[in-house]
Amino acid sequence: MIMKNTLKFASLLLSAAVLFSCEETNPETEVENGDGLIQDTESLVLASDKNVIQSNGQDAATLSVFTADGADVTAESTFYLITGYNSKNEPQFEELKLTDNKFTVTSTGEHKLMASYKALITESHLSINAIDTTVPSAVEDPQPSNTSFVHRTFLNQYTGTGCGYCPGMVRVLRETLVDEVADKAVLAAIHSYNSSDPAYLATPKASGYPFMHVDMVQSFSYDAGSPALAALINERIATPALVGISANPVYEKDRLVVRVSVKAAQTGNYNVGVWFLQDNVYGMQTDNLGITVGDDSYNNHNNCVRLADSKYMGSFVGYPLGEIKAGETAERTFLLNVNKRWKLTNLDDLHFAAFVTTIEGRGYKVVNVVDCPYNKPTPFDYTK
């Protein structure tokens, strides 16, 4: 198995904005999509083989610098640590003296770096998180030569306890995600409608509630019913999976650290994201449809997104991994600091969805997703 960690930034694109606004309209309102993609024209880009390291002074992130045409100019570049910003939001920095371009620290927290090459300087800053807990390794791949993966679809349910029509979508989901269909999709419930919701998440938002986004490219209205949703799920996964996903989590000191590996079945440019989910969040559900009468289960909310760790250039399509050749693997590490306000009394209620996107037309689509427990590895899921 070949591990690819250094990003090929010349091939990356910036994503369009995907989701906006927040007022209840009729259930058929769609998510407002951005109007295309913008080519990344930064003249100099700083990259790292790790985005999370241990703060022990030994675990190192190896830095690289690329020009816009993909030339590696690391050896001729200078690295800087950003120490703050002035009143004009301009970075204040100090030069780093690195050995073999390796960055280490003994203090925890987010460390922002920049680089220069000749007259060029990086416009975007590189963030490396240093933690005092374990950084997990990648899950061992039992079939390095296999690239035939189980394909699942990602259902993004935009909802809220104050949304009177949202029980209609919940009922359709309950009727659909049973038996053999249940393992064909991963559900993430984004409670961004009302701030009084105990599972409230400020972003991402939809333009109307309830709303379902399927693989971030297709909309679904609950009026269509569960047979239509099941048919849509089957349609989305009918094609072979372009990638497989494995994840290795470690939970220590109220922090979940996850190493996600993405293995390509087809060469392409891919992004990766993780949405951290919580089950059994209790909140009284508004119901304008009379669905919840006498059924308290609608007040118990599952798959609630607590952190959507995938925001890249204003959108939630995941962080770029660059080009991954077929049979090769790229990785990224994700962090979740558990908030006491979530009242997570049972850790078994904590899980996460790891997903991968790629560009399709003028937007991004999810090409695979897995639902992972917080406390044990999720290996690549092969079809054979």
C-alpha positions in Angstrom: 0.0 0.0 0.0 1.3 3.4 -1.0 0.7 6.3 1.4 0.4 9.7 -0.3 0.6 12.6 2.2 1.9 15.6 0.3 -0.8 17.5 -1.5 -0.4 18.4 -5.2 -1.8 21.9 -4.9 -1.6 22.9 -8.5 -4.5 20.5 -9.2 -6.8 21.8 -6.5 -10.0 23.8 -7.0 -11.8 26.1 -4.7 -15.4 25.1 -4.0 -18.5 27.1 -4.6 -20.7 28.1 -1.6 -23.3 25.5 -1.1 -25.8 26.4 1.6 -27.3 29.6 2.8 -30.1 31.3 4.8 -32.7 29.9 7.2 -36.4 30.6 7.1 -39.2 28.1 6.9 -40.9 27.9 3.6 -42.7 25.1 2.0 -41.1 21.6 2.2 -40.1 21.7 -1.5 -37.6 24.6 -1.1 -34.2 23.6 -2.4 -30.7 24.4 -1.1 -29.3 27.4 -2.8 -26.1 26.4 -4.7 -23.2 28.5 -5.6 -22.7 29.6 -9.2 -19.7 27.4 -10.2 -16.1 26.9 -9.1 -13.2 29.4 -8.9 -9.8 28.2 -10.0 -7.1 28.4 -7.3 -4.7 31.0 -8.6 -2.5 31.4 -5.5 1.1 31.8 -6.7 2.6 30.0 -3.7 1.1 27.3 -1.5 2.4 25.7 1.8 1.6 22.1 2.4 2.3 19.6 5.2 2.2 15.8 5.4 0.3 16.1 8.8 -2.3 18.5 10.0 -2.2 17.2 13.6 0.9 16.3 15.7 1.7 15.6 19.3 3.1 18.5 21.3 6.1 16.4 22.5 8.8 18.2 20.5 9.4 15.0 18.5 6.4 14.3 16.4 7.0 16.3 13.3 5.0 17.7 10.3 7.1 17.8 7.2 6.5 21.0 5.2 6.6 21.5 1.4 6.1 24.6 -0.8 4.8 24.6 -4.3 4.4 27.3 -7.0 1.1 27.6 -9.0 2.5 25.4 -11.7 3.2 22.6 -9.3 7.0 23.1 -9.0 8.4 22.0 -5.6 10.5 25.0 -4.3 10.7 23.7 -0.7 14.5 23.8 -0.6 14.6 27.5 -1.6 11.8 28.6 0.7 11.7 30.3 4.1 9.1 29.3 6.8 7.4 31.5 9.4 5.3 31.1 12.5 2.4 33.5 12.7 2.5 35.1 16.2 -0.6 37.4 15.8 -2.3 39.9 13.7 -2.2 43.7 13.7 -5.2 46.1 13.5 -5.4 45.6 9.7 -5.5 41.9 10.1 -2.0 41.5 8.7 0.0 38.6 10.1 2.9 39.2 12.5 5.4 36.4 12.3 8.8 35.1 13.1 11.2 33.1 11.0 11.5 29.4 11.7 14.8 27.5 11.6 13.8 24.0 10.7 15.8 20.8 10.2 14.8 19.0 7.0 11.7 21.2 6.9 10.2 19.4 9.9 8.0 21.4 12.3 7.8 20.4 15.9 6.3 22.1 19.0 6.1 21.6 22.8 2.9 23.7 23.2 -0.6 22.6 22.5 -3.1 24.4 20.3 -3.4 25.6 16.7 -0.1 26.8 15.1 -0.4 28.9 11.9 2.5 28.9 9.4 3.4 30.7 6.2 6.2 30.6 3.7 8.1 32.7 1.2 10.0 31.9 -2.0 11.9 34.7 -3.7 9.4 37.6 -4.0 6.4 35.3 -3.4 4.6 34.7 -0.2 1.8 32.3 0.7 -1.6 34.0 0.7 -3.3 31.2 2.7 -1.9 30.1 6.1 -1.3 26.5 7.0 -2.8 25.4 10.4 -1.2 22.5 12.3 -2.9 21.4 15.6 -0.6 20.2 18.4 -2.3 18.0 21.0 -1.2 16.2 24.2 -3.2 13.1 23.5 -2.7 10.2 21.1 -2.6 10.7 17.4 -3.9 7.4 15.9 -2.2 5.6 13.1 -4.1 4.5 9.9 -6.1 1.3 10.0 -4.2 -1.6 8.6 -5.4 -2.5 5.1 -5.9 -6.3 4.9 -6.3 -6.2 1.1 -3.8 -3.7 -0.3 -4.5 -4.7 -3.9 -8.3 -4.6 -3.7 -10.1 -1.5 -4.9 -13.7 -2.8 -4.9 -15.5 -0.9 -2.2 -19.1 -0.9 -0.8 -20.8 2.2 -2.0 -23.1 4.2 0.3 -25.0 7.5 -0.1 -24.9 10.5 2.2 -28.3 11.9 3.4 -28.1 15.4 4.8 -31.3 16.2 6.6 -31.9 19.9 7.4 -34.2 20.1 10.3 -34.9 21.6 13.7 -37.2 21.2 16.7 -39.0 24.4 15.9 -39.8 23.3 12.3 -43.4 22.3 12.1 -43.1 20.3 8.8 -39.9 18.5 9.7 -41.7 15.4 11.3 -42.9 14.7 7.7 -39.3 14.1 6.6 -38.5 12.2 9.8 -41.4 9.8 9.1 -40.2 9.2 5.5 -36.7 8.5 6.8 -37.9 6.0 9.4 -40.0 4.2 6.8 -37.1 4.1 4.3 -34.0 3.3 6.4 -35.0 -0.2 7.4 -33.9 -3.7 6.4 -31.5 -3.9 3.5 -31.8 -0.1 2.7 -30.5 0.9 6.1 -26.9 -0.1 5.3 -27.0 1.7 1.9 -27.0 5.2 3.4 -25.6 7.3 6.2 -27.8 9.9 7.7 -26.7 13.2 9.2 -29.3 15.5 10.8 -28.4 19.2 10.7 -30.4 21.0 13.3 -29.8 24.5 12.0 -33.4 25.8 11.9 -33.9 27.3 15.4 -31.2 28.2 18.0 -33.3 26.9 20.9 -32.9 23.4 19.6 -30.7 21.3 22.0 -28.9 20.0 18.9 -28.6 23.4 17.3 -25.7 23.8 14.8 -25.3 27.3 13.3 -24.0 26.1 9.9 -24.5 24.7 7.3 -28.0 26.0 6.6 -30.7 25.4 4.0 -33.0 28.0 2.4 -36.1 26.2 3.6 -37.0 23.4 6.1 -37.3 20.5 6.0 -34.9 19.7 3.3 -32.9 16.7 2.2 -29.7 16.9 0.2 -28.5 13.5 -1.2 -24.8 13.2 -1.8 -24.7 17.0 -1.8 -26.1 17.1 -5.4 -29.8 16.0 -5.4 -32.7 17.3 -3.4 -35.5 15.3 -2.0 -38.9 16.4 -0.7 -40.7 14.3 1.9 -43.9 14.6 -0.2 -42.4 12.1 -2.6 -42.6 9.4 0.0 -40.4 6.5 1.2 -40.5 4.4 -2.0 -39.1 7.4 -3.9 -36.3 7.9 -1.4 -35.4 4.2 -1.5 -35.3 4.3 -5.2 -33.0 7.4 -5.1 -30.7 5.7 -2.7 -30.4 2.7 -4.9 -29.8 4.9 -7.9 -27.0 6.8 -6.2 -25.1 3.6 -5.2 -25.7 1.7 -8.4 -22.3 2.8 -9.8 -19.1 1.4 -8.4 -17.5 3.3 -5.5 -14.7 5.6 -6.6 -13.0 5.4 -3.2 -13.0 3.4 0.0 -12.7 5.0 3.5 -11.2 3.7 6.7 -11.1 5.5 10.1 -9.2 5.0 13.3 -10.5 7.0 16.3 -8.9 7.6 19.8 -10.9 9.1 22.6 -8.9 10.7 25.4 -9.5 13.7 27.8 -12.9 14.6 26.3 -11.3 14.7 22.8 -11.9 12.5 19.8 -9.1 12.2 17.3 -9.7 10.4 14.1 -7.3 9.4 11.3 -9.2 9.0 8.1 -7.7 7.1 5.1 -9.0 7.4 1.6 -8.1 4.8 -1.0 -8.9 5.4 -4.6 -10.5 2.9 -6.9 -10.2 5.5 -9.7 -7.5 8.1 -10.1 -9.0 11.5 -9.3 -8.9 14.6 -7.1 -10.8 14.1 -3.8 -11.8 16.0 -0.7 -12.5 14.5 2.7 -14.6 15.6 5.6 -15.9 14.3 9.0 -19.2 15.2 10.6 -19.4 14.3 14.3 -22.8 12.9 15.3 -24.7 12.4 18.5 -27.8 10.2 19.2 -30.5 10.5 21.8 -30.7 14.3 22.0 -34.0 15.1 23.6 -36.0 18.1 22.5 -39.7 18.8 22.1 -40.6 18.7 18.4 -43.0 21.2 16.8 -45.5 19.4 14.6 -47.8 21.1 12.1 -48.8 17.8 10.5 -50.2 15.9 13.5 -47.7 13.1 13.0 -46.2 13.1 16.5 -49.4 12.9 18.5 -49.0 10.3 21.2 -45.5 9.4 19.9 -42.7 10.7 22.2 -40.0 9.1 20.0 -40.2 12.2 17.7 -38.8 14.2 20.6 -35.7 12.0 20.6 -33.3 13.1 17.9 -30.5 10.9 16.4 -27.6 11.5 14.1 -27.4 15.1 15.2 -24.4 16.9 13.7 -22.4 18.4 16.4 -19.4 19.5 14.3 -19.3 19.6 10.5 -15.5 19.4 10.1 -15.4 19.9 6.3 -15.5 23.6 5.6 -13.2 24.5 2.8 -13.2 28.0 1.2 -16.7 28.7 2.5 -18.3 25.4 1.6 -18.7 22.1 3.5 -17.4 19.8 0.8 -14.3 18.6 2.7 -10.6 19.4 2.7 -8.6 18.7 -0.5 -6.4 15.7 -0.6 -5.1 16.4 -4.1 -4.9 13.7 -6.7 -4.9 10.1 -5.5 -3.9 7.5 -8.0 -5.9 4.3 -8.2 -4.7 1.9 -5.5 -3.0 4.6 -3.5 -4.1 6.2 -0.2 -4.2 9.7 1.3 -4.9 10.7 4.9 -6.2 13.4 7.1 -6.7 13.7 10.9 -9.7 15.3 12.5 -10.4 16.6 16.0 -13.5 16.9 18.2 -13.4 18.5 21.6 -16.6 17.3 23.3 -18.7 20.2 24.6 -20.2 19.7 28.0 -23.3 21.6 26.8 -24.1 18.6 24.6 -24.9 16.5 27.7 -23.2 13.5 26.2 -23.8 11.1 29.2 -23.4 8.0 27.1 -20.3 7.9 24.9 -22.0 5.2 22.8 -24.2 8.0 21.4 -21.1 9.5 19.8 -20.2 8.5 16.2 -19.1 10.2 13.0 -19.6 10.2 9.3 -16.5 10.2 7.2 -17.2 11.2 3.6 -15.3 11.9 0.3 -16.3 14.3 -2.4 -15.1 15.1 -5.9 -16.0 17.7 -8.5 -18.9 16.9 -10.8 -19.8 19.6 -13.4 -19.9 22.9 -11.5 -20.2 21.4 -8.0 -19.1 18.7 -5.7 -20.7 15.3 -5.1 -20.2 12.8 -2.3 -18.7 9.6 -3.8 -18.7 7.5 -0.6 -19.4 7.7 3.1 -19.1 5.5 6.2 -20.7 5.7 9.6 -18.1 5.0 12.3 -18.3 4.3 16.1 -16.2 6.6 18.3 -14.3 3.7 20.0 -13.1 1.2 17.4 -11.5 1.2 14.0 -13.6 1.1 10.8 -11.6 -0.7 8.1 -12.1 -0.4 4.3 -15.3 -2.1 3.5 -14.7 -4.3 0.4 -17.4 -5.9 -1.7 -15.4 -9.1 -1.9 
